[in-house]
Every structure is written in C-alpha cells, then in structure tokens.
Amino acid sequence: MNIFAAGLLTETNTFSPIPTGMDDFKVIRLDDLKSKAYELGDIVPFAQWQRKAQVRSDSFHFGLFAFAQPAGLTAKRTYENLRDEMLASLRENDSIDVVLLYLHGAMVAQDYDDCEGDLIARIREQVDSKVIIAAELDLHCHLTQTMIENANIIITYKEYPHVDIAARGDELFDIAIEASLGNIHPTMALFDCKMMGTCSTSTPEMRSFINTMVETEQKEDVLSVSFIHGFIYGDIPDAGGKVLVVTDNKLSLAQQLAENLGLRVFAFRHHIQFKTLALEEALPKALSIIEKPTNDPKKPVVIADQSDNAGGGAPSDSTFALRWMLDHKVCNAAIAIFYDPQVVKLAIAAGVGAVMQVRLGGKMGITSGDPLDLCVTISAVEKDYTHLFPQEDGKAALIPIGDTVSLHCDGIDIVVSSERSQCFSPSIFVDLGIPAKNRQLLVVKSKQHFYTAFAPIASEVIYMAGPGAVPPVVQQISYQRMSTNDKYPWIDNPFSGEKESQFADVTLE
C-alpha cells in the first residue's frame, strides 16, 4: 500500500496583530530528512505513521511538515505557497492509496476562513475517488462541513493538555488502512453543541465525558468519537463546540450518537470551564498559601498566566505579573517564558555571570504592559534550546524555542527566549539551572498545556486571568463574525424548546 503523509499547522488568533508569514513557519521537507537535518522519528504523529507503515511493509511517502506558533492571520501567499508545495509533492507520488494529514483545524489566512477545508478539498480534487483521506486535528479547531465532505476520516485529540497526539495518530492510521482495504466504510456525523469556551479535561466532569467517548467507541459499528472544543480566539462563522462521530457505514447511528453525546457535554457546561482569578486575587492567594505553616516548601505554588499564552497567539511578553511580584518584593520565585529576542541577544553577548541593565518585555502592544527596566545577572544560556512537551506515551514532543537565557533579579528567576512559546514543563527551569522544586512560586505563561508536568510538583495550581492579549473569559472577547445569539454562555439554554433538565440525564442507547 502507498501512503502519503504531510502536515500544516498553525492556530490563528484572528484578533492578534502579529501576522504569520513564511519566516514564522518551520518547514521540514524530504530533503531535510535525507540530509539528516531532521529525523521523522522525532515528529509526532509522523513517527507513529512511519513506524506502522514499516511494520506493514507499506511504502511511506513524506510530503512536508510546516508549523508556526499561534499568531494572527496567515499571509495569503504564505498559505497558498505551502498548500501548493504540498499538492505538488503529492502529485509526484503515483498510485497513492491513503493520504494522512496532520493539521490544526483553526488556521485562517487572508481570504481563507477555512484553510484546512480548502486544502482537503484540493487534495480530494487531485486524487482518485478511492483514495482515503484521513486527518488528525487539534480539538481547538473549527470543524467545517467542507472538511467533512472531502475527508473520509477526521479525528481530533481527546485531551487538553494534548498528551494524546501520538495515540490519536495511531488510531487514525489503523482506521485509514482498514478503510483502504474495504473492510470498513467510515461515515461521519457532526453535532453543534451551541457552546463556546475552553474546557480543561482535568475536571471530573470532563474525565467522565472522555470515558463516555471511549466507551462509545467500543460499541458495534462505532469507529471514533471526538469532542471539538473550538478555538475561542478564532472569530469565524464556524467556530464553536461540536461532537463528531465516525461509524462504519451507519449514518443514522453516527447522527444519533453525535447528538446524544453533544447534549451530554452541553449538560456539563457550567462545570467544565476554567475557574480563573484576576491578577489582584491570584498572586496574593499564592503568597497566602506559601506563608501557611503547613505548606511544603519543596512544592511550589504554580500560577498559569493564561492571558499571555503564546499557544493562543499572545505575544508572551506581558509584564503585569512580574511587575506585581517585584513591587511586592516576592522572592524565591521564577517565571517563564518571556519572549524578548533583543534581551536574549544582549544576554548572550554579555555572558553567564555578567550583570547588566535590560529593558524587558512590554514591546508588542498595549496588552503587553510597560517594559521593565531591570538590573539582572545572567544565570544561564542555552543556544537553540528545545523545550519538552510531555506526552502520555512517555516520549515528549520537542518544541524548538530558539536561544534561551535565565536572568536573576531581586530573588526572581526569569526565563527569556528568542522565539515565542508557552511553558510546557519544569524541564526548562531545570535545564537553565533553576531548581523548580526549590522555588516557592512558579508563574508559567500557558493556559493548560503546563498542567500535566507541573501539577505533580505543585502544592496548588492557580489559573490567573490577568491583563493580556488572550483573556480566558470568553465573554470578554469581541466577536464580530461568530454569532453569540445562539450559544452558551451568552444564552444559557440555546436549544429552543428544550428544558435544561432533559440534558442532565442523557443516556446512550
């Protein structure tokens, strides 16, 4: 069997002033693999796809993989160039049986609301109708009818943090192969949950719902179940929470299950959103916990600065939390990851041990706050640093974040990188000589991806909705194109004519 695999990922914050151009994409091509510049075995889920193809003695053809950190609209020419290069690579491979795609699902370019839908549709036009097109998407996607109509199989992650990228890749591969062999006939149905928000899969309610999805997948003729959370910073008409069910040639079953599961997760709507505190509440709460006699000094309080999360398209250079900490003389603390390439360049030039004046952060706009003029000591330097994003299969995803330094100022360690990235794990502190477990307070610029690695070492995790470019409270976002007239939380029960009590006891038939 001939398998073609390619990927194009970025998550577009349509409110962000930071454009996404070609220079923002890290592009891995076949020539890069041949020159050993990259190893496909290090890239999830391509590593799984390649390995499984080799076990089956299939021919595995790699197109390209392009990834950019979340930011604003992708330039039209950038998207079209990457799309057309992928299509050209596909044309070079004859007699393809399966196309495996790793996409985000919330990529928006100038004149393209639905980049993934456009890409899948063009692939469908190019290949034989018998070719199976299978796509793995982020659960923070905008799942559109164009994607559904042109792909045979779509699966999204189930977990947030996204620790199951590899697992979903395995699942996608297996279903695609069975479909290509004619053993199954994937049929998809989508249900609009009429809700918008960001759900943590760490809550009891979401754990219960994920268990229900997995149990449903064990039923006869059910191939896959996905809950699309949606991306709250993407202002397009198709945005919002949805449930997707894939069955084996059973459309009515897929529709029934999608609706039942959609109503079940809707019933949890009041319990699955993040419980966030304002900066003026979150930071004092952290200090009060630290000051308790019963607090374990080796288990830091972890604060998630959700509003400056690069993973949502924020600049990651806001100074509000650090300024508060300095003003209140907080010591034995650390914060990561600031984006400030100029400060990184100066720190590298000065060298480890140097004391220097820097103007840190506050450079990317009004939501970044004012720059901080600090006297710092350069504690550590890591060139071309790769940050680890833990996965449930034990092998971490590798996130390159450029040159990275740690600065020490008045009892606070500050991690700064030359490329934007959210903070995924305490490894970044350890690698830069900061013993995370010996710091009483850790502030991480992340919304939820930090949780898997940080929660086990934390005495408490606090979600903070401070000032910033990506406020976690959805009602604070000024949507213009996505309708809020028929969605929770703007309307508590948008299912016209239905009583809320009916949703609470939804059972699967």
ZIWOQUI-V662281 format. One record per backbone hydrogen bond with DSSP energy under -1.0 kcal/mol. NH is the residue of the N-H (numbers start at 1). CO is the residue of the C=O. E is the energy in kcal/mol with one decimal. If there is no record, write none. Layout:
nh=NH co=CO e=E
nh=NH co=CO e=E
This chain:
nh=3 co=59 e=-3.1
nh=4 co=98 e=-2.9
nh=5 co=61 e=-2.6
nh=6 co=100 e=-2.0
nh=7 co=64 e=-2.7
nh=8 co=102 e=-1.7
nh=9 co=66 e=-3.1
nh=12 co=106 e=-2.7
nh=13 co=71 e=-3.5
nh=14 co=233 e=-1.6
nh=16 co=13 e=-1.6
nh=20 co=73 e=-2.4
nh=24 co=21 e=-1.5
nh=25 co=22 e=-1.5
nh=26 co=67 e=-3.0
nh=28 co=65 e=-3.2
nh=33 co=29 e=-1.3
nh=34 co=30 e=-2.3
nh=35 co=31 e=-2.1
nh=37 co=32 e=-1.9
nh=38 co=32 e=-1.3
nh=42 co=39 e=-2.3
nh=43 co=40 e=-1.8
nh=47 co=43 e=-2.5
nh=49 co=45 e=-2.2
nh=50 co=46 e=-2.9
nh=51 co=47 e=-2.2
nh=52 co=48 e=-2.8
nh=53 co=49 e=-2.2
nh=54 co=50 e=-2.2
nh=55 co=51 e=-2.0
nh=56 co=52 e=-1.5
nh=58 co=53 e=-2.9
nh=59 co=1 e=-2.5
nh=61 co=3 e=-3.3
nh=63 co=5 e=-3.0
nh=65 co=28 e=-2.3
nh=66 co=7 e=-1.8
nh=67 co=26 e=-1.9
nh=68 co=9 e=-2.2
nh=72 co=18 e=-3.1
nh=74 co=108 e=-2.3
nh=75 co=20 e=-2.7
nh=79 co=75 e=-2.3
nh=80 co=76 e=-2.6
nh=81 co=77 e=-2.7
nh=82 co=78 e=-2.2
nh=83 co=79 e=-3.0
nh=84 co=80 e=-2.8
nh=85 co=81 e=-2.0
nh=86 co=82 e=-2.1
nh=87 co=83 e=-2.5
nh=88 co=84 e=-2.3
nh=89 co=85 e=-2.1
nh=90 co=86 e=-2.1
nh=91 co=87 e=-2.0
nh=92 co=88 e=-1.3
nh=93 co=90 e=-1.4
nh=97 co=2 e=-2.6
nh=98 co=2 e=-1.8
nh=99 co=132 e=-3.2
nh=100 co=4 e=-3.2
nh=101 co=134 e=-2.7
nh=102 co=6 e=-2.1
nh=103 co=136 e=-2.3
nh=109 co=112 e=-2.5
nh=110 co=74 e=-2.0
nh=112 co=109 e=-2.5
nh=115 co=107 e=-1.8
nh=118 co=114 e=-2.4
nh=119 co=115 e=-2.8
nh=120 co=116 e=-2.8
nh=121 co=117 e=-2.3
nh=122 co=118 e=-2.0
nh=123 co=119 e=-2.2
nh=124 co=120 e=-2.5
nh=125 co=121 e=-1.9
nh=126 co=122 e=-1.2
nh=127 co=123 e=-1.9
nh=131 co=128 e=-1.9
nh=132 co=97 e=-2.3
nh=134 co=99 e=-3.0
nh=135 co=153 e=-2.4
nh=136 co=101 e=-2.8
nh=137 co=155 e=-2.6
nh=138 co=104 e=-1.7
nh=142 co=105 e=-2.6
nh=148 co=144 e=-1.8
nh=149 co=145 e=-2.8
nh=150 co=146 e=-1.3
nh=151 co=147 e=-1.8
nh=152 co=133 e=-2.4
nh=153 co=133 e=-1.8
nh=155 co=135 e=-2.2
nh=157 co=137 e=-1.4
nh=163 co=161 e=-2.2
nh=168 co=164 e=-2.5
nh=169 co=165 e=-1.8
nh=170 co=166 e=-2.3
nh=171 co=167 e=-2.0
nh=172 co=168 e=-2.5
nh=173 co=169 e=-2.3
nh=174 co=170 e=-2.2
nh=175 co=171 e=-2.1
nh=176 co=172 e=-2.5
nh=177 co=173 e=-2.4
nh=178 co=174 e=-2.1
nh=179 co=175 e=-2.3
nh=180 co=176 e=-2.3
nh=181 co=177 e=-2.1
nh=183 co=178 e=-2.0
nh=187 co=247 e=-2.4
nh=189 co=245 e=-2.1
nh=191 co=243 e=-2.5
nh=193 co=241 e=-2.1
nh=196 co=488 e=-2.1
nh=200 co=272 e=-1.3
nh=201 co=160 e=-1.5
nh=203 co=200 e=-1.1
nh=207 co=203 e=-2.6
nh=208 co=204 e=-2.3
nh=209 co=205 e=-2.0
nh=210 co=206 e=-2.7
nh=211 co=207 e=-2.2
nh=212 co=208 e=-1.9
nh=213 co=209 e=-2.3
nh=214 co=210 e=-2.4
nh=215 co=211 e=-2.6
nh=216 co=212 e=-2.5
nh=217 co=213 e=-1.7
nh=218 co=215 e=-1.3
nh=219 co=216 e=-1.7
nh=222 co=219 e=-1.8
nh=223 co=246 e=-2.9
nh=224 co=246 e=-1.8
nh=226 co=244 e=-2.8
nh=228 co=242 e=-3.1
nh=229 co=139 e=-1.4
nh=230 co=139 e=-1.7
nh=234 co=231 e=-1.7
nh=236 co=234 e=-1.5
nh=239 co=236 e=-1.8
nh=241 co=195 e=-3.0
nh=242 co=228 e=-2.2
nh=243 co=191 e=-2.3
nh=244 co=226 e=-2.9
nh=245 co=189 e=-2.3
nh=246 co=224 e=-3.0
nh=247 co=187 e=-2.8
nh=248 co=221 e=-2.6
nh=249 co=185 e=-2.1
nh=249 co=247 e=-1.3
nh=254 co=250 e=-2.3
nh=255 co=251 e=-2.6
nh=256 co=252 e=-2.4
nh=257 co=253 e=-2.7
nh=258 co=254 e=-2.4
nh=259 co=255 e=-2.1
nh=260 co=256 e=-2.7
nh=261 co=257 e=-2.9
nh=262 co=258 e=-2.2
nh=263 co=259 e=-2.5
nh=264 co=260 e=-1.7
nh=265 co=261 e=-2.5
nh=266 co=262 e=-1.8
nh=267 co=263 e=-1.7
nh=269 co=266 e=-1.8
nh=271 co=268 e=-2.8
nh=277 co=463 e=-2.3
nh=281 co=278 e=-1.7
nh=282 co=278 e=-3.1
nh=283 co=279 e=-1.9
nh=285 co=281 e=-1.9
nh=286 co=282 e=-2.1
nh=287 co=283 e=-2.0
nh=288 co=284 e=-2.3
nh=289 co=285 e=-1.9
nh=290 co=286 e=-2.2
nh=291 co=287 e=-2.0
nh=292 co=289 e=-1.1
nh=295 co=292 e=-1.6
nh=299 co=296 e=-2.1
nh=301 co=440 e=-2.7
nh=302 co=460 e=-2.7
nh=303 co=442 e=-2.9
nh=304 co=462 e=-2.8
nh=305 co=444 e=-2.9
nh=306 co=304 e=-1.8
nh=306 co=464 e=-1.4
nh=308 co=305 e=-1.4
nh=309 co=306 e=-1.1
nh=312 co=309 e=-1.9
nh=313 co=310 e=-1.5
nh=314 co=309 e=-1.9
nh=319 co=368 e=-1.7
nh=323 co=319 e=-2.8
nh=324 co=320 e=-2.1
nh=325 co=321 e=-2.2
nh=326 co=322 e=-2.4
nh=327 co=323 e=-2.9
nh=328 co=324 e=-2.0
nh=329 co=326 e=-1.4
nh=330 co=325 e=-3.0
nh=333 co=411 e=-1.7
nh=334 co=441 e=-2.0
nh=335 co=413 e=-2.3
nh=336 co=443 e=-2.2
nh=338 co=415 e=-3.0
nh=339 co=316 e=-2.3
nh=340 co=417 e=-1.9
nh=344 co=340 e=-2.1
nh=345 co=341 e=-2.4
nh=346 co=342 e=-2.2
nh=347 co=343 e=-2.6
nh=348 co=344 e=-2.4
nh=349 co=345 e=-1.9
nh=350 co=346 e=-2.2
nh=351 co=347 e=-2.5
nh=353 co=378 e=-3.4
nh=354 co=351 e=-1.8
nh=356 co=376 e=-2.6
nh=358 co=374 e=-2.7
nh=360 co=372 e=-2.9
nh=362 co=317 e=-2.9
nh=368 co=365 e=-1.9
nh=369 co=366 e=-1.2
nh=372 co=360 e=-2.5
nh=374 co=358 e=-2.7
nh=376 co=356 e=-2.9
nh=377 co=408 e=-2.0
nh=378 co=354 e=-2.7
nh=379 co=406 e=-2.5
nh=380 co=406 e=-1.2
nh=382 co=404 e=-3.2
nh=385 co=402 e=-2.3
nh=387 co=399 e=-3.3
nh=389 co=397 e=-2.7
nh=392 co=163 e=-2.7
nh=394 co=391 e=-1.7
nh=397 co=389 e=-2.9
nh=399 co=387 e=-3.0
nh=401 co=385 e=-2.5
nh=404 co=382 e=-3.0
nh=405 co=416 e=-2.8
nh=406 co=380 e=-2.1
nh=407 co=414 e=-2.8
nh=408 co=377 e=-2.2
nh=409 co=412 e=-2.7
nh=412 co=409 e=-1.5
nh=413 co=333 e=-2.5
nh=414 co=407 e=-3.3
nh=415 co=335 e=-2.7
nh=416 co=405 e=-2.8
nh=417 co=338 e=-3.0
nh=418 co=403 e=-1.9
nh=419 co=401 e=-1.4
nh=423 co=445 e=-1.4
nh=428 co=425 e=-1.4
nh=430 co=426 e=-2.1
nh=431 co=427 e=-3.0
nh=433 co=430 e=-1.9
nh=434 co=429 e=-3.4
nh=436 co=434 e=-1.3
nh=438 co=435 e=-2.0
nh=439 co=436 e=-1.5
nh=440 co=332 e=-1.9
nh=441 co=332 e=-1.2
nh=442 co=301 e=-2.8
nh=443 co=334 e=-2.6
nh=444 co=303 e=-2.9
nh=445 co=336 e=-2.8
nh=446 co=444 e=-1.5
nh=451 co=448 e=-2.0
nh=454 co=450 e=-2.2
nh=455 co=451 e=-2.7
nh=457 co=454 e=-1.3
nh=459 co=300 e=-2.1
nh=462 co=302 e=-3.0
nh=464 co=304 e=-2.5
nh=465 co=277 e=-3.3
nh=470 co=307 e=-2.2
nh=476 co=473 e=-1.9
nh=477 co=474 e=-1.8
nh=479 co=477 e=-1.4
nh=488 co=194 e=-2.3
nh=491 co=487 e=-2.0
nh=496 co=494 e=-1.4
nh=498 co=495 e=-2.1
nh=502 co=499 e=-1.7
nh=503 co=500 e=-1.3
nh=504 co=500 e=-1.0
nh=506 co=503 e=-1.4
